[in-house]
Amino acid sequence: MINKAYIGLGSNLGESENFLALALADLRQATAITTVQCSSFYRSSPVDSSGPDYVNAVAFIETTLSSMALLQLLQKIELAHGRERPYRNAPRTLDLDVLLFNDDVSQDPVLTLPHPRMHLRAFVLEPLQELVQQRAQLPTQETTTDPFIPWDLTACITEARETGQYVERIV
């Protein structure tokens, strides 16, 4: 079975754009991932943390991995690129999050789907909106605006920006 997922990518330590590019290359080399399509890169200020600005993106993938196996792969990629977790929301070389996986809804403490805060984060929503607009086919889920995204992205982006979140497309 081919599963469809959106992955959030972020970095705010070191050569952030390079870390995102390396993570995308790792995803493309994974034998269980058949498609990788990425948004532009965006610069954003930290939310609920401190440190340098982030570089963020969102990738769409098709994979034969389960959601938990995908999470394990993402964590392996993070570790390979120097990810450390000294405390919650610490600055990081690489952060990879499963945002959406098919139309799965899960409250599992290891992997909550959809990602529990993505609809509040302009640094996720803006690249996600760009990517959704590029894609012709999306998995189906009952929503108000798009068959896969359970929120009105434009409204969520407006609300996130009203909280003072800074996001700009850079590449």
PyMOL commands that set and color helices and strands:
alter all, ss='L'
color gray80, all
select helices_A, chain A and resi 16-29+67-80+118-120+122-134+153-162
alter helices_A, ss='H'
color red, helices_A
select strands_A, chain A and resi 3-11+33-38+42-44+54-63+95-101+106-107+112-113+167-169
alter strands_A, ss='S'
color yellow, strands_A
deselect
rebuild
show_as cartoon
